[in-house]
Amino acid sequence: MKILCNKNILNEAVISVSKAVSNHSNLPILEGIYLYASDDGTLTLISNDMEMGIEAKIEAQVYSSGRTVLNAKILGSIVKNLPLDDVYIELNDKNICTIKSGNSKFEISGMNPLDFPELPSVNPDYSVNIPKKSLREMISKTIFCASVSDNRPVLKGCLFDIIGKTIKMVATDGFRLAVRTYNLEKEYEDRRFIVPSKALSEINKILKDDDELVEINCTSKNAVFIFENYKVVTRLIEGEYINYNSAIYETGEIEIECPLYELFDSVYRASLIITENSNDAPVKFKIEDDNINVSCETIVGKVDDNISVSTGDSSLEIGFFNGFLLGVLRACDDEVVKIKFKKNINPMIITPITGDDYVYLLLPRRLK
């Protein structure tokens, strides 16, 4: 293998592909990146941790084809710190890889490419297209609600719920629920599948914020996301996702149209007295007389804040874990949101004033 390529393009591809490199594997080959230079002027980079795999293709001047596997951390460190834009890579018959740029020259040992596991072949029985910008927003504004516990594996992923011309992405850990809805350009066959949140997080880091389409193909076992010069393959999470719609009530006993940024700032200020020794202290809402009183009391002290809203005749006192509450408020889009309450044991629901672009649900903390 003998190739010449651009340092910045190569560096971007190495960084992106490294997201699916195994960090603590008993198999050194899984800590590497597979490189294949083909005669058509393409350098392909592949990583595979056996749960997720990423493939990137970049242009290169290929003088002779070949393949090897190089340790991802070492390759990434070398490419990042090369002095010039042109990178020359050559592999000899002993699988020693020479990397040169300017006056710098590295020689590192490669691993046998025959030992590298191939990415799963996904012959899709289902396919859907969505703009990168929309997918990126849906991921970033739901994934924080996904569970990190192994107790319920299906909740460690995000549900893709496709019905006709709409796609919903859903995430929950049992305490929070996030639903984002996007209207598709055409109608698709109904389909549900659960993508691991780890895979979606890494996809989100690669996606650019534009309107080019991402093609999502899936079988009953795997999904592949295809965009730009990347292909990300991931196993799907098996099992039945919860009936999330049953948790979202239509009408609350109290419904408030609330300035989002005022509420966020107020909750943030109330959180300033919550320390590691008092992180179980709830942020309380006391809703009455056209006012939301936001308060918190810990061993540090207490804080009291107020927001003027129209509350009607009902009143309610309810408390929430500040971290979860701030995360949900941060994910909302509008300057004014609708907030619905039933009783202090029922979840709070946040939606837009009009439309159904998003729904956030948050369970309260029991107040003493």
FIFILUM-524739 format. One line per 5 residues: number of its first residue (from 0); for each residue x, y, z of C-alpha. Coordinates in nm, 2 decimals. Layout:
<pts>
NUM> X Y Z  ...
</pts>
This chain:
<pts>
0> 0.00 0.00 0.00  0.13 0.35 -0.10  -0.10 0.65 -0.07  -0.09 1.03 -0.04  -0.38 1.21 0.13
5> -0.47 1.53 0.31  -0.39 1.55 0.68  -0.71 1.74 0.78  -0.94 1.51 0.59  -0.76 1.20 0.73
10> -0.76 1.34 1.08  -1.14 1.41 1.07  -1.20 1.05 0.95  -0.98 0.90 1.21  -1.15 1.09 1.49
15> -1.50 0.99 1.37  -1.41 0.63 1.32  -1.24 0.61 1.66  -1.58 0.65 1.83  -1.65 0.28 1.76
20> -1.31 0.15 1.87  -1.31 -0.08 2.18  -1.11 0.08 2.46  -1.08 -0.22 2.69  -1.09 -0.53 2.48
25> -0.91 -0.86 2.53  -0.86 -0.86 2.15  -0.60 -0.60 2.04  -0.75 -0.60 1.69  -1.06 -0.43 1.82
30> -0.85 -0.14 1.94  -0.74 -0.07 1.59  -0.87 0.10 1.27  -0.88 -0.11 0.95  -0.74 0.08 0.66
35> -0.80 -0.02 0.30  -0.66 0.17 0.00  -0.83 0.07 -0.32  -0.73 0.14 -0.68  -1.03 0.37 -0.74
40> -0.86 0.64 -0.53  -1.04 0.57 -0.20  -0.90 0.51 0.15  -1.16 0.33 0.37  -1.13 0.34 0.74
45> -1.34 0.10 0.96  -1.38 0.05 1.33  -1.58 -0.22 1.50  -1.64 -0.29 1.87  -1.88 -0.57 1.80
50> -2.18 -0.36 1.90  -2.13 -0.07 1.66  -1.91 -0.01 1.36  -1.82 0.30 1.17  -1.69 0.32 0.81
55> -1.55 0.64 0.65  -1.43 0.68 0.29  -1.19 0.96 0.19  -1.02 1.05 -0.14  -0.65 0.97 -0.17
60> -0.39 0.93 -0.44  -0.34 0.55 -0.44  -0.01 0.44 -0.59  -0.07 0.08 -0.49  -0.36 -0.08 -0.30
65> -0.33 -0.26 0.03  -0.48 -0.30 0.38  -0.37 -0.31 0.74  -0.50 -0.25 1.09  -0.33 0.02 1.30
70> -0.38 0.10 1.67  -0.64 0.38 1.68  -0.49 0.59 1.96  -0.14 0.58 1.81  -0.27 0.66 1.46
75> -0.49 0.94 1.59  -0.20 1.10 1.79  0.03 1.08 1.49  -0.20 1.22 1.23  -0.32 1.50 1.46
80> 0.04 1.62 1.52  0.19 1.59 1.17  0.35 1.92 1.05  0.22 1.95 0.69  -0.11 1.90 0.50
85> 0.03 1.61 0.28  0.05 1.27 0.45  0.23 0.98 0.28  0.15 0.63 0.40  0.34 0.32 0.29
90> 0.30 -0.04 0.40  0.58 -0.30 0.35  0.56 -0.67 0.32  0.63 -0.71 0.69  0.32 -0.50 0.78
95> 0.53 -0.21 0.90  0.35 0.11 0.82  0.55 0.43 0.74  0.37 0.76 0.79  0.56 1.07 0.66
100> 0.48 1.44 0.65  0.74 1.71 0.60  1.05 1.62 0.80  0.85 1.38 1.03  0.85 1.01 0.98
105> 0.69 0.74 1.19  0.71 0.36 1.16  0.45 0.15 1.34  0.36 -0.21 1.33  0.03 -0.31 1.17
110> -0.20 -0.60 1.27  -0.32 -0.87 1.04  -0.63 -0.73 0.85  -0.76 -1.08 0.81  -0.83 -1.09 1.19
115> -1.04 -0.77 1.18  -1.42 -0.85 1.21  -1.62 -0.74 0.92  -1.91 -0.50 0.97  -2.25 -0.68 0.97
120> -2.40 -0.69 0.62  -2.74 -0.51 0.64  -2.97 -0.60 0.36  -3.26 -0.38 0.47  -3.62 -0.48 0.49
125> -3.70 -0.12 0.59  -3.56 0.22 0.49  -3.64 0.58 0.59  -3.48 0.92 0.51  -3.45 1.22 0.74
130> -3.25 1.54 0.71  -2.93 1.55 0.91  -3.03 1.87 1.09  -3.36 1.72 1.21  -3.21 1.39 1.32
135> -2.93 1.57 1.51  -3.19 1.79 1.69  -3.41 1.49 1.77  -3.11 1.29 1.92  -2.97 1.58 2.12
140> -3.31 1.67 2.27  -3.41 1.32 2.37  -3.10 1.11 2.45  -3.04 1.27 2.78  -3.36 1.10 2.91
145> -3.24 0.75 2.82  -3.16 0.51 3.10  -2.80 0.43 3.19  -2.91 0.13 3.41  -2.89 -0.23 3.30
150> -3.21 -0.32 3.49  -3.43 -0.25 3.18  -3.21 -0.28 2.87  -3.48 -0.15 2.63  -3.46 0.19 2.81
155> -3.09 0.22 2.73  -3.19 0.31 2.38  -3.41 0.56 2.19  -3.73 0.43 2.02  -3.79 0.53 1.66
160> -4.16 0.52 1.62  -4.26 0.57 1.25  -4.62 0.61 1.17  -4.72 0.72 0.82  -4.56 1.06 0.76
165> -4.43 1.12 1.11  -4.13 0.99 1.30  -4.11 1.01 1.67  -3.79 0.96 1.88  -3.86 0.86 2.24
170> -3.64 0.82 2.54  -3.71 0.76 2.91  -3.54 0.63 3.22  -3.86 0.59 3.42  -3.83 0.93 3.58
175> -3.82 1.15 3.26  -3.98 1.11 2.92  -3.88 1.29 2.60  -4.08 1.27 2.27  -3.97 1.46 1.96
180> -4.18 1.45 1.65  -4.07 1.53 1.29  -4.29 1.53 0.98  -4.14 1.33 0.69  -4.16 1.42 0.33
185> -4.35 1.11 0.23  -4.55 0.83 0.39  -4.37 0.52 0.52  -4.48 0.19 0.64  -4.53 0.18 1.02
190> -4.22 0.06 1.20  -4.07 0.06 1.55  -3.71 -0.01 1.65  -3.48 0.08 1.94  -3.13 0.21 1.87
195> -2.87 0.21 2.16  -2.82 0.56 2.30  -2.44 0.51 2.28  -2.46 0.46 1.90  -2.69 0.77 1.86
200> -2.46 0.98 2.07  -2.16 0.89 1.84  -2.37 0.95 1.53  -2.47 1.29 1.66  -2.10 1.39 1.70
205> -2.04 1.31 1.33  -2.35 1.46 1.18  -2.33 1.81 1.03  -2.61 2.07 1.08  -2.75 2.08 0.73
210> -3.05 1.95 0.53  -2.88 1.67 0.35  -3.06 1.34 0.41  -2.96 1.05 0.63  -3.06 0.71 0.50
215> -3.16 0.48 0.78  -3.19 0.11 0.68  -3.27 -0.17 0.93  -3.35 -0.53 0.97  -3.48 -0.70 1.29
220> -3.13 -0.71 1.43  -2.93 -0.42 1.29  -2.96 -0.06 1.16  -2.73 0.13 0.94  -2.71 0.51 0.92
225> -2.57 0.63 0.58  -2.47 1.00 0.53  -2.19 1.19 0.35  -1.89 0.96 0.34  -1.99 0.76 0.65
230> -2.17 0.45 0.73  -2.26 0.36 1.10  -2.38 0.01 1.17  -2.53 -0.08 1.51  -2.71 -0.36 1.67
235> -3.07 -0.29 1.77  -3.20 -0.34 2.12  -3.44 -0.63 2.13  -3.76 -0.62 2.33  -4.09 -0.43 2.36
240> -4.06 -0.06 2.44  -4.30 0.08 2.70  -4.64 0.23 2.60  -4.52 0.59 2.64  -4.84 0.74 2.51
245> -5.03 0.61 2.82  -4.82 0.84 3.05  -4.91 1.16 2.86  -5.24 1.29 2.98  -5.44 1.54 2.76
250> -5.59 1.77 3.02  -5.44 1.89 3.35  -5.61 2.04 3.65  -5.36 2.33 3.62  -5.24 2.44 3.27
255> -5.00 2.73 3.25  -4.84 2.92 2.97  -4.50 3.01 3.11  -4.20 3.21 2.99  -3.94 2.93 2.94
260> -3.63 3.14 3.01  -3.77 3.30 3.32  -3.85 2.96 3.46  -3.51 2.81 3.36  -3.33 3.10 3.53
265> -3.54 3.08 3.84  -3.48 2.70 3.87  -3.11 2.76 3.81  -3.09 3.02 4.08  -3.27 2.79 4.32
270> -3.02 2.52 4.24  -2.72 2.73 4.35  -2.76 2.62 4.71  -2.78 2.25 4.63  -2.45 2.09 4.71
275> -2.31 1.73 4.71  -2.43 1.70 5.07  -2.78 1.81 4.99  -2.84 1.69 4.63  -3.16 1.52 4.74
280> -3.32 1.86 4.82  -3.61 1.92 4.57  -3.68 2.25 4.39  -4.04 2.33 4.48  -4.31 2.50 4.28
285> -4.59 2.66 4.47  -4.86 2.75 4.22  -5.14 2.98 4.32  -5.28 3.33 4.28  -5.13 3.38 3.93
290> -4.78 3.31 4.06  -4.52 3.03 4.06  -4.31 3.05 4.37  -3.98 2.86 4.30  -3.80 2.77 4.62
295> -3.53 2.54 4.77  -3.40 2.48 5.12  -3.08 2.30 5.21  -2.82 2.29 5.49  -2.66 2.58 5.30
300> -2.96 2.81 5.32  -3.28 2.88 5.13  -3.38 3.06 4.82  -3.71 3.20 4.70  -3.81 3.32 4.36
305> -4.13 3.41 4.18  -4.27 3.41 3.82  -4.60 3.58 3.73  -4.83 3.36 3.52  -5.20 3.30 3.49
310> -5.28 3.00 3.72  -5.66 3.01 3.74  -5.84 2.92 4.06  -5.64 2.60 4.14  -5.33 2.57 4.36
315> -5.06 2.31 4.39  -4.73 2.25 4.56  -4.49 2.01 4.39  -4.11 1.94 4.39  -3.86 1.81 4.14
320> -3.50 1.70 4.12  -3.32 2.01 4.00  -3.08 1.83 3.75  -3.37 1.65 3.57  -3.58 1.97 3.57
325> -3.30 2.19 3.42  -3.23 1.92 3.16  -3.59 1.91 3.04  -3.63 2.29 3.04  -3.30 2.32 2.84
330> -3.43 2.09 2.57  -3.75 2.30 2.50  -3.75 2.52 2.20  -4.00 2.80 2.25  -3.99 3.13 2.44
335> -4.33 3.04 2.60  -4.43 2.68 2.68  -4.74 2.51 2.81  -4.70 2.33 3.14  -4.97 2.09 3.27
340> -5.01 1.95 3.63  -5.26 1.72 3.79  -5.17 1.64 4.15  -4.83 1.66 4.33  -4.79 1.28 4.27
345> -4.86 1.30 3.89  -4.59 1.40 3.64  -4.55 1.75 3.50  -4.59 1.77 3.12  -4.43 2.04 2.90
350> -4.54 2.10 2.54  -4.54 2.38 2.29  -4.83 2.63 2.30  -4.94 2.49 1.97  -4.84 2.18 1.77
355> -4.68 1.86 1.89  -4.31 1.90 1.80  -4.21 1.78 2.15  -4.35 1.65 2.48  -4.14 1.63 2.80
360> -4.27 1.45 3.11  -4.11 1.47 3.46  -4.20 1.28 3.77  -4.21 1.48 4.09  -4.02 1.42 4.41
365> -4.22 1.34 4.72  -4.23 1.64 4.96  -4.19 1.60 5.33
</pts>
